[in-house]
Amino acid sequence: MRIFDCTTFYNENFILDVRFNILDPYVDKFIVCESGYSHSGEKKNFNFDINKFEKFKNKIIYLKIDKEPEGLKYFIKNGEKRETKEDARVNAIKRIAFQRNYIQEGIIDASKDDLILYSDNDEIPNLKNFKFENINDELIYFKQKLYYYKFNLFCDRYDWYGSKGCKKKKLLDFEWLRNTKPKKYKPFRLDTFFSNTKYINVKIINDGGWHFTQLKNIKDLYEKLTNSEDHQEFKDANQSIKEIEILMRKKVINYDHKVKKNNYKFSNEFKLQTVSLDNLPEYIKNNKDKFKDWIDMY
């Protein structure tokens, strides 16, 4: 059984290199998919350069998308395409799904029993103690710790299930996999028979890895926030670069992960915790001098 690690890409060279180094001992192929459009619909350059990852070149399959998905919603005003706030949100979701599902092109040569993993590139599964031989036909969910701004600034409010996987023969598409519920439902629950997000045959990996979000300089972070899935909500919050910089310096976030979908998430401030490097992957601990600018020193 081979392991295919699949992810999407915008311009995150730093965290992608960290990802490759952490997963390299376990992964047979890295699938990287980049679109020529941001989630907000802005035309962008293709930023992935395989020559920056020479060490992993023979494992990488790079996919490029040079078109938008069908069915985006716009209206025309003064000869220009415009979006309502709701359309902006829905269009962003469609672009993300289109990019994720295009990853299918990268696993054409995978066998039916190969393990396919999907994560955003800052969601890194912990495969160190993963028992590959025990994988049957389950959906696999990695319960991950959430970190902001630095490798060891921990958000304790939320367990993160970013990395998910299954054998190729069970994979419907990548957007389906992303949206399945990270919960093992009891047998004979009627809703599991009619749902494509709720499943009984599930394996949850408790020590499942790390979500290192927003490890960027302030300029790159602001660009990400204005082009992400929640770009319209971030624009409505009307936060300046300076205000984001203050949040980082205070070691707080003002994004509430517990707010239900489609409700306003930029609200109260939540304090982050500085934790020991013992919580981090071996690659980061063994290279702490290299990453000194990305480690909080209490």
C-alpha positions as CSV (number, residue, x, y, z in Angstrom):
1,M,0.0,0.0,0.0
2,R,1.3,3.4,-1.0
3,I,0.6,6.7,0.7
4,F,-0.5,9.7,-1.3
5,D,-0.4,13.0,0.6
6,C,-2.6,15.6,-1.2
7,T,-2.9,19.3,-0.6
8,T,-3.8,22.6,-2.3
9,F,-1.4,25.5,-2.6
10,Y,-1.5,29.3,-2.9
11,N,2.0,30.6,-2.0
12,E,2.9,28.8,1.2
13,N,6.5,27.7,0.4
14,F,7.6,27.9,4.0
15,I,5.0,25.7,5.6
16,L,4.9,23.3,2.6
17,D,8.7,22.7,3.0
18,V,8.0,21.9,6.7
19,R,5.2,19.6,5.6
20,F,7.4,17.7,3.1
21,N,10.2,17.2,5.7
22,I,7.8,15.9,8.4
23,L,6.0,13.5,6.1
24,D,8.8,12.4,3.8
25,P,9.7,9.2,5.7
26,Y,6.1,7.9,5.4
27,V,4.7,9.3,2.1
28,D,5.2,7.9,-1.4
29,K,3.8,10.7,-3.4
30,F,3.0,14.4,-2.7
31,I,0.2,15.8,-4.8
32,V,0.2,19.7,-4.9
33,C,-2.6,21.5,-6.7
34,E,-2.5,25.2,-7.4
35,S,-5.1,27.4,-9.1
36,G,-4.5,30.6,-11.1
37,Y,-7.4,32.2,-9.1
38,S,-7.6,33.0,-5.4
39,H,-10.7,31.9,-3.4
40,S,-12.0,35.5,-3.8
41,G,-11.7,35.2,-7.6
42,E,-8.6,37.4,-8.1
43,K,-6.3,36.3,-11.0
44,K,-3.0,35.3,-9.5
45,N,0.4,34.0,-10.6
46,F,1.4,30.4,-10.3
47,N,3.7,30.4,-7.3
48,F,4.8,26.8,-6.9
49,D,8.4,26.2,-8.0
50,I,9.4,22.5,-7.7
51,N,13.0,23.5,-7.9
52,K,12.7,25.0,-4.4
53,F,11.9,21.4,-3.1
54,E,14.8,19.6,-4.8
55,K,15.0,17.0,-2.0
56,F,11.4,15.8,-2.7
57,K,11.3,16.4,-6.5
58,N,10.9,12.7,-7.4
59,K,7.9,12.4,-5.1
60,I,6.0,15.5,-6.2
61,I,3.1,15.6,-8.7
62,Y,2.2,19.3,-9.4
63,L,-1.2,20.2,-10.8
64,K,-2.2,23.6,-12.3
65,I,-5.7,24.9,-12.8
66,D,-6.0,27.8,-15.3
67,K,-9.8,28.3,-15.2
68,E,-12.6,29.1,-12.8
69,P,-15.3,26.6,-11.9
70,E,-18.7,26.7,-13.7
71,G,-21.8,28.1,-12.0
72,L,-20.3,31.1,-10.2
73,K,-22.9,33.8,-9.4
74,Y,-22.4,37.5,-10.4
75,F,-24.4,40.5,-11.5
76,I,-23.3,43.2,-13.9
77,K,-23.1,46.8,-12.7
78,N,-21.5,49.6,-14.8
79,G,-20.1,46.9,-17.1
80,E,-18.3,45.1,-14.3
81,K,-18.9,41.8,-12.6
82,R,-20.1,42.2,-9.0
83,E,-21.1,39.8,-6.2
84,T,-23.5,40.0,-3.3
85,K,-22.0,39.1,0.0
86,E,-23.8,35.7,0.0
87,D,-22.7,35.1,-3.6
88,A,-19.1,35.9,-2.6
89,R,-19.2,33.3,0.1
90,V,-20.8,30.6,-2.2
91,N,-18.4,31.4,-5.1
92,A,-15.4,31.0,-2.7
93,I,-16.7,27.6,-1.6
94,K,-17.1,26.5,-5.3
95,R,-13.6,27.6,-6.1
96,I,-12.2,25.6,-3.1
97,A,-14.2,22.5,-4.1
98,F,-13.1,22.8,-7.7
99,Q,-9.4,23.0,-6.7
100,R,-9.7,20.1,-4.2
101,N,-11.5,17.8,-6.6
102,Y,-8.9,18.5,-9.4
103,I,-6.5,16.5,-7.2
104,Q,-8.1,13.4,-8.6
105,E,-5.9,14.0,-11.7
106,G,-2.9,13.3,-9.5
107,I,-3.9,9.9,-8.2
108,I,-4.9,8.3,-11.5
109,D,-2.0,5.8,-11.1
110,A,-2.9,5.0,-7.5
111,S,-4.2,1.4,-6.8
112,K,-7.6,0.9,-5.2
113,D,-6.0,-0.1,-1.9
114,D,-3.5,2.9,-1.7
115,L,-4.1,5.3,1.1
116,I,-5.2,8.8,0.0
117,L,-4.7,11.6,2.6
118,Y,-6.0,15.1,2.1
119,S,-5.2,18.3,4.2
120,D,-4.7,22.0,3.6
121,N,-1.0,22.4,3.6
122,D,-0.7,23.8,7.1
123,E,-2.6,20.8,8.5
124,I,0.1,18.1,9.0
125,P,-0.9,14.6,10.1
126,N,1.2,12.7,12.6
127,L,2.2,9.5,10.8
128,K,5.0,8.6,13.2
129,N,3.1,5.9,15.1
130,F,0.4,5.3,12.4
131,K,-0.3,1.6,11.9
132,F,-0.7,1.5,8.1
133,E,-1.2,-2.3,8.2
134,N,-4.3,-1.9,10.3
135,I,-6.1,0.3,7.8
136,N,-9.2,-1.5,6.4
137,D,-12.0,0.3,4.7
138,E,-12.5,3.0,7.3
139,L,-12.5,6.8,6.9
140,I,-9.5,8.1,8.9
141,Y,-9.7,11.4,10.8
142,F,-6.6,12.9,12.5
143,K,-7.4,14.8,15.7
144,Q,-4.9,17.7,15.6
145,K,-3.7,20.5,17.9
146,L,-4.3,24.1,16.6
147,Y,-1.4,26.6,16.6
148,Y,-1.4,30.2,15.5
149,Y,1.4,32.6,14.4
150,K,4.2,30.5,15.9
151,F,4.8,26.7,16.0
152,N,4.1,26.6,19.7
153,L,1.4,29.2,20.3
154,F,-1.5,26.8,21.1
155,C,-5.2,27.5,20.8
156,D,-6.9,25.2,23.4
157,R,-10.5,26.0,22.5
158,Y,-10.9,23.6,19.6
159,D,-9.8,20.2,18.4
160,W,-9.0,20.3,14.7
161,Y,-9.8,17.6,12.2
162,G,-8.0,18.9,9.2
163,S,-6.3,15.8,7.8
164,K,-8.6,13.0,6.6
165,G,-8.0,9.9,4.5
166,C,-9.3,6.7,3.1
167,K,-8.3,4.0,0.5
168,K,-8.7,5.1,-3.1
169,K,-11.5,2.6,-3.7
170,K,-13.6,4.4,-1.0
171,L,-12.9,8.0,-2.2
172,L,-15.9,9.7,-3.8
173,D,-14.0,13.0,-4.3
174,F,-11.8,15.3,-2.2
175,E,-14.5,17.8,-1.3
176,W,-16.7,14.9,-0.1
177,L,-13.8,13.7,2.1
178,R,-13.2,17.1,3.5
179,N,-16.8,17.6,4.5
180,T,-17.4,14.2,6.2
181,K,-18.0,14.5,9.9
182,P,-15.1,13.5,12.2
183,K,-17.2,11.3,14.4
184,K,-17.9,7.6,14.6
185,Y,-21.7,7.2,14.5
186,K,-23.4,4.3,16.1
187,P,-24.7,1.3,14.0
188,F,-28.3,1.4,12.7
189,R,-28.6,5.2,13.0
190,L,-31.1,6.0,10.2
191,D,-29.4,9.2,9.2
192,T,-26.1,7.4,8.3
193,F,-28.0,5.4,5.7
194,F,-29.0,8.5,3.8
195,S,-26.1,10.9,4.5
196,N,-22.8,11.4,2.6
197,T,-21.2,13.1,5.5
198,K,-22.0,10.7,8.5
199,Y,-20.4,7.3,8.7
200,I,-20.1,4.3,11.0
201,N,-16.9,2.8,9.8
202,V,-14.5,5.4,11.1
203,K,-11.0,5.5,12.7
204,I,-10.0,8.5,14.7
205,I,-6.3,9.1,15.4
206,N,-6.2,11.0,18.7
207,D,-2.5,12.1,18.5
208,G,-3.2,13.1,15.0
209,G,-0.8,16.0,14.3
210,W,-0.7,19.8,14.0
211,H,-2.5,22.6,12.3
212,F,0.0,25.5,12.0
213,T,-2.2,28.3,10.9
214,Q,-1.2,31.8,10.0
215,L,2.6,31.3,10.2
216,K,3.2,34.2,7.9
217,N,4.7,37.7,8.0
218,I,2.1,40.4,8.5
219,K,2.0,41.3,4.8
220,D,1.5,37.7,3.6
221,L,-1.1,37.1,6.4
222,Y,-3.2,40.1,5.3
223,E,-3.1,38.9,1.7
224,K,-4.2,35.4,2.8
225,L,-7.1,36.8,4.9
226,T,-8.4,39.0,2.1
227,N,-8.4,36.0,-0.4
228,S,-9.5,33.1,1.8
229,E,-12.9,31.4,2.0
230,D,-13.9,33.9,4.6
231,H,-12.6,36.9,2.7
232,Q,-15.9,38.7,2.6
233,E,-16.4,38.3,6.4
234,F,-12.9,39.5,7.0
235,K,-13.5,42.6,4.8
236,D,-16.7,43.3,6.8
237,A,-14.6,43.1,10.0
238,N,-12.6,46.0,8.6
239,Q,-9.3,45.1,10.2
240,S,-6.2,46.9,9.2
241,I,-2.7,45.4,8.9
242,K,-1.8,47.3,12.0
243,E,-4.7,45.8,14.0
244,I,-3.7,42.3,13.0
245,E,-0.1,43.0,14.0
246,I,-1.3,44.0,17.4
247,L,-3.2,40.8,17.8
248,M,-0.1,38.8,16.9
249,R,2.0,40.8,19.4
250,K,-0.6,40.2,22.2
251,K,-0.7,36.5,21.3
252,V,-4.5,36.5,20.8
253,I,-6.9,35.7,18.0
254,N,-10.3,37.2,17.4
255,Y,-11.7,34.4,15.2
256,D,-14.2,32.1,17.0
257,H,-14.1,28.6,15.7
258,K,-17.0,27.6,17.8
259,V,-19.5,29.9,16.0
260,K,-21.8,28.0,13.8
261,K,-21.3,28.0,10.0
262,N,-22.5,31.1,8.2
263,N,-22.5,33.2,11.5
264,Y,-20.1,36.0,12.2
265,K,-16.8,34.6,13.4
266,F,-14.6,37.7,14.0
267,S,-15.6,38.7,17.5
268,N,-14.1,38.3,20.9
269,E,-10.4,37.9,21.6
270,F,-9.0,34.6,22.8
271,K,-5.6,34.2,24.4
272,L,-3.1,31.7,23.0
273,Q,-0.8,29.5,25.2
274,T,2.9,29.2,24.7
275,V,3.7,25.4,25.0
276,S,6.8,23.3,25.2
277,L,8.6,22.2,22.0
278,D,8.0,18.7,23.2
279,N,4.5,19.0,21.6
280,L,5.9,19.6,18.1
281,P,7.2,17.3,15.4
282,E,10.7,15.9,15.6
283,Y,11.8,17.9,12.5
284,I,10.9,21.2,14.1
285,K,12.5,20.3,17.5
286,N,15.7,19.1,15.8
287,N,15.9,22.4,13.8
288,K,14.9,24.9,16.4
289,D,17.7,27.2,15.6
290,K,16.6,27.3,11.9
291,F,13.0,28.1,13.1
292,K,13.9,30.5,16.0
293,D,11.8,33.3,14.4
294,W,8.8,31.0,14.4
295,I,9.0,29.8,18.0
296,D,7.6,31.7,20.9
297,M,10.1,32.0,23.8
298,Y,7.6,32.6,26.6
